Amino acid sequence: MRAPEELNEVDWAALEHAYGPAGDVPEMIRVRYAEESPETEGIEKLSWKC
C-alpha cells in the first residue's frame, strides 16, 4: 500500500461509496494500514491471552 499521507491528496468529500459520502474512507484506510504495520503485528494474539 502507498503511504497514508497520500490519502490527503484526494478530495474525499466529492466522492461517494455504497453508504453515502466517502469522507470517512481515509480514516478507515489509516486504521487498516495501522493494523498491518510491523509494530502491530501479533497484537491480536496478545490480547486474547489476557
Secondary structure, DSSP 8 states (H G I E B T S, - for coil): ---GGGGGGS-GGG-EETTEEGGGHHHHHHHHHHHTSTTTTTHHHHHHT-
